[in-house]
């Protein structure tokens, strides 16, 4: 874990906009993001796993390593994930590439990406990529440090999405709000 903290803070110092957090996600946030997942969830994709805190929450919920695919842009984080998560498929690629690499029918996309710090167009591309691979009843799970979902009501209407508020995770630095997005 000390190695992961060092890796996280090195990335934070060298690529602050890409990391966009002051501390790694907590295990409590990982549990909240993975709530509802289990051994029968089928395929799950994670965008922006970083050091793998949310990933370990997904695996702890019972998702098999063979059913989990990660998209990570940082070469350092991707190398760390390859070294520590046997059996998990890891793409050193942006989330927007998911439809090129993943067949549709995924049950959940879990996102640790800092969507609120991204331009609106990029946010839409990432969320669209998630829905391009999700099954019709699939869910896109995203957390933010803000008080509102990372997509405005107008953007959700344009993308034909609805959102429900999940738990607020106070045991995270800073506290995080979980959101669940579904097709409208």
Secondary structure, DSSP 8 states (H G I E B T S, - for coil): -HHHHHHHHHHHHH-HHHH--SS---HHHHHHHHTT--TTS--EEEE--TTSHHHHHHHHTT--GGGEEEE---HHHHHHHHHH-TT-EEE-S-GGGHHHHS-S-EEEEEE-S-GGGS-HHHHHHHHHHHHHHEEEEEEEEEEESSSS-SS-HHHHHHTTEEEEEEEEESSSSS-EEEEEEEE-
